[in-house]
Amino acid sequence: MSDIISKYNNVVEKINKINDNVTLVAVSKYKPIEDILKLYEMGHRDFGESRVQEFINKYESLPKDINWHFIGHLQTNKVKYVIGKVNLIHSVDSKKLVDEINKYSAKKNLITNILIQINLSNDINKYGISREESFELVNYASKLNNIKIMGFMLIPRYDMSNDELKALFNDFVSLSLDITVKNNDNIYMKYLSFGMSDDYELAILNGSNMVRVGSKIFGAREYNY
Ligand SMILES: *Cc1c(COP(=O)(O)O)cnc(C)c1O
């Protein structure tokens, strides 16, 4: 059995032990098509990419029944390349981006699923909307016709202890519920996307139902690939 498949099985097993209703997004950024195909052939369909050009290349070369998750920072001028190809954009954090996604989705006569990326640890991450601004952004986005808010996404700082992460996760979940209650007409609280290779179990234990796991499945990334 290939290394990737056994690592993947290991992650799936650990997830299912905690909660078998979690979507595993296999983060394939910087990894070749062949690696993705190994999991595809086993029936896995949810893959995450963070760079537009790389995503487009993979999209063009791979089967069309893959569910693509765009998880990286998305520049407004690149939105037009991903609309109609991605199933879920995790990283929506500004009105400008929301407007652009709505505009190109309308042009193509479709509805794009998005998550609002929230930044609760403002000191290091530059992306994600702040707690204070998140209510207004969700309210604004929920009134647009060609996007559908499916939930929220969080990327913690890299240097947090398990206790700090746990507190952060709980804060994130309660803020997400709070925002949803205040916008309950147009928002589908289906996904809370948090948890990566080092903390996906902790994340699920604390309310995540969508984890984004890269290196624990595909191995360490070569950034000069
Ligand atoms: C790269 C990336 C991941 C996966 O990271 P690993 O630590 O390799 O699991 C998850 N989420 C986002 C937003 C990423 O950019």
PDBQT file of the ligand as one rigid body, heavy atoms in Angstrom, charges set to zero:
ROOT
HETATM    1  C1  LIG A 301      -1.702  24.454   3.953  1.00  0.00    +0.000 C 
HETATM    2  C2  LIG A 301      -2.973  24.665   4.647  1.00  0.00    +0.000 A 
HETATM    3  C3  LIG A 301      -3.562  23.652   5.416  1.00  0.00    +0.000 A 
HETATM    4  C4  LIG A 301      -2.943  22.285   5.638  1.00  0.00    +0.000 C 
HETATM    5  O1  LIG A 301      -1.820  22.400   6.459  1.00  0.00    +0.000 OA
HETATM    6  P1  LIG A 301      -1.151  21.092   7.127  1.00  0.00    +0.000 P 
HETATM    7  O2  LIG A 301      -0.538  21.613   8.364  1.00  0.00    +0.000 OA
HETATM    8  O3  LIG A 301      -0.166  20.589   6.139  1.00  0.00    +0.000 OA
HETATM    9  O4  LIG A 301      -2.227  20.131   7.395  1.00  0.00    +0.000 OA
HETATM   10  C5  LIG A 301      -4.800  23.895   5.994  1.00  0.00    +0.000 A 
HETATM   11  N1  LIG A 301      -5.419  25.074   5.845  1.00  0.00    +0.000 NA
HETATM   12  C6  LIG A 301      -4.885  26.076   5.127  1.00  0.00    +0.000 A 
HETATM   13  C7  LIG A 301      -5.616  27.351   4.994  1.00  0.00    +0.000 C 
HETATM   14  C8  LIG A 301      -3.644  25.903   4.510  1.00  0.00    +0.000 A 
HETATM   15  O5  LIG A 301      -3.122  26.916   3.790  1.00  0.00    +0.000 OA
ENDROOT
TORSDOF 0
